[in-house]
Amino acid sequence: MLRLVDVTRRFGKNTAVDSVAIEVPQGQMVGVIGRSGAGKSTLLRMINRLIDPSEGSIFFDGSEVSALRGAALRSWQRDCAMIFQQFNLVPRLDVVSNVLHGTLNRRSTVATMFSMFPREDIEQAIDILDRLGIADHAPKRVETLSGGQQQRVAIARALMQDPRVILADEPIASLDPMNAQVVMDTLRRIHDEDGRMIVCNLHTLDTARRYCDRVVGMRDGVVVFDGAPEDLTTAVARDIYGADESFSESSTSTSIETLEPAYSFMREAEAAI
């Protein structure tokens, strides 16, 4: 169980997250939605302890995560893996080396610097890449891969930590609809097969409804919705995004089906030239 108790984060006079109190049971996949600046990324970074709460407490299985220091904090950050929008990979390194960086918290700095990884770790990294459908890219430099493939490498690196919780901060924001679907399918399959808790920041309503067991809506640092995907109506979405009646869900969609008419129009226009 992940539990946030009145968690607040201030940056100077600005409050990015304001008294958030939520509980997430083990094995649930939660989508956090809201416009840019709603506090979604700050919330995940506090859970992982990349930044500290200004007020409030964070607990996981009875342990106060927000009070951890030193080795105990590093242990939590192994158990709570982060996946970022911009992948945070090393472009000039090969794929398997990037995945093996998921073992940094349990390997010495010297061994990591000289890529001295045990054979069993290398085999595990390749097995994870195979599970994600990209094992054939293992020897390639990351910079030669597509965005969707790079994000799957980032997911593989997170899985190398064998985490209990995966936090994904806008994992599909920089991807095209087809790659976005592949990445979300991957995360959902990991959730279903491994029973791992996943908390995923998303911009799009259709993605949250399709993949998540539960949706949390944030506006100006405050949770304004917390419920089942089917309860995320257009009226609720307008409140979350602070929009008027002109708000259209299709404008935030990553659905290939939703975008297909636009693609068809472009293809017809190109054919006429």
PyMOL commands that set and color helices and strands:
alter all, ss='L'
color gray80, all
select helices_A, chain A and resi 40-48+65-67+70-79+95-106+109-113+119-131+135-137+142-144+147-160+177-194+205-211+229-231+234-241+249-252+256-272
alter helices_A, ss='H'
color red, helices_A
select strands_A, chain A and resi 2-11+14-24+29-33+55-60+63-64+80-83+165-169+197-202+214-219+222-227
alter strands_A, ss='S'
color yellow, strands_A
deselect
rebuild
show_as cartoon
